[in-house]
Amino acid sequence: MSERLPATARRGAARSLSAPLHRLVLLLLPARGASAAFALALCSLLAGCTEIRYVAQASLGQLSMAWKTESLKDAAFDARRSWRTRALLREVPHIKRFGERHGLTPTSNYTTYVELERPAAVWVVSACEPLRFRSKTWSFPIVGTVPYLGWFHLEDARAFAAPLKAAGWDVDVRPAGAYSTLGWLEDPVFSTMISSGDDALGDLANVVLHESLHATLYVKGQTRLNESLANFVGDELAKAYLDERVGPFSAEKTSYMREQERGEARARALHDAYIHLNRLYASAAPDAEKRAEKQAVLARLAADIGARRPLNNAALVQFRVYNSGSEELSALLATCGGSWPRFVGALKKLEGQRFSAPQENIGRVVEPLIQGGCR
């Protein structure tokens, strides 16, 4: 699922929240042509399935995507589309090959294209306790426990969010420009993955490489690890791709790095607010005092980063999901001699580990791999 969202179809749709792109893993989607009835039957297999309509809407939403799918090659040479869009679509095979040369698993993803008539591929609903950074989670076979669910229609996402709010949770509903089905289906390029800004090439490379990492490595039930790792890989490999493809001093690289810097500034502000509130919640202050200071901190944060939607604990804890362990991941890459295939190979060892609970400290998970010398 990464924290960068599009204002229309870009990583910035929630750029008001932070720099990284929000990515989502849609869970257990049936194959193309499957019916809603199949989705309902599938729900009976889900441990603790509390929302039958979630699986049903996921099935129907994916089916609607199938109806709109065309080959990427046809889309990239369709004169009815703008020259800019066609040029960016023609870059996708190059980005995929670049990722494969750097340790990402070859897949049949991103060989098709879907033109969406909406500003996001899906809308992501997450919830968190109001005076503690503890997320509400949902559990599914195969993928394990996740702290968010994605909906193909905004009205469905809001309908799902409403009872969570009524129950007292802090709830966040955010758009996502892309998602991964973890190899269950062939993921297409969505029109929402193409930014309207000057950083479009770097942005597109980031999304494809991020989602390709999900298809390469996935640790069951460890959303923060999976998303933070994919975010790190997408950010760093996108820079390397631009250096190789258009040059380190190109306009595309300059624009991309400018947006990265802006995103890092927002990330620092979000991190500081999270740390402040985490300490507040752990203090002995009365709940009324905690709530008052929380609102003051969030109001300042919203003004500082130009937030486009309300900020709350759910928004802040999701930011942490996508932005943890970067120092340790950088150290592991250095330990691997800067080799991305060795880096990915070392991390794939985590797939065989059994974690008793979702890991909050990504550095602690990665540190043994560093100590082991990337072997």
QUIDA-V21327 format. One record per helix or strand. SS is the DSSP state (2 for helix, 1 for strand). FROM is the first residue (numbers start at 1). TO is the last residue. If there is no record, write none. Layout:
BEGIN
ss->SS from->FROM to->TO
ss->SS from->FROM to->TO
END
This chain:
BEGIN
ss->2 from->11 to->14
ss->1 from->23 to->25
ss->2 from->36 to->43
ss->2 from->52 to->68
ss->1 from->69 to->71
ss->2 from->72 to->76
ss->2 from->83 to->89
ss->2 from->92 to->101
ss->1 from->112 to->114
ss->1 from->122 to->128
ss->1 from->135 to->135
ss->1 from->138 to->140
ss->1 from->144 to->146
ss->1 from->149 to->151
ss->2 from->154 to->166
ss->1 from->170 to->176
ss->1 from->178 to->180
ss->1 from->189 to->190
ss->2 from->191 to->193
ss->2 from->200 to->216
ss->2 from->223 to->245
ss->2 from->251 to->282
ss->2 from->287 to->305
ss->2 from->313 to->322
ss->2 from->326 to->335
ss->2 from->340 to->352
ss->2 from->362 to->371
END
